[in-house]
Amino acid sequence: MPKDERFLLLYLHPLRAMGGALAGAIEFLLLIGILKIAFSETGDSERLQSMGVPRIVARAMMVEARFWRRTGRWSGDRAGRLFAARRKDQGK
């Protein structure tokens, strides 16, 4: 860049930072949307594939979502029983 035009970089630098932040926010929102589909009770890999996600990645996301749903239910059941037992003990 010619020496005389280098001052433009000082003025354009904030635009670069704002553009990067905007791109990051858009990617974050897309990720949240995809994860909502994957973790929904009726989530299917075909919906993800229609969004352009490769088949193997969509299926892997479905398997992972199924795993985390089951893990959450299992831990929630255990926690519920634990708290119920503590309430019984405190009531005595």
Beta strands, then each sheet from edge to edge (+ up, - down):
end
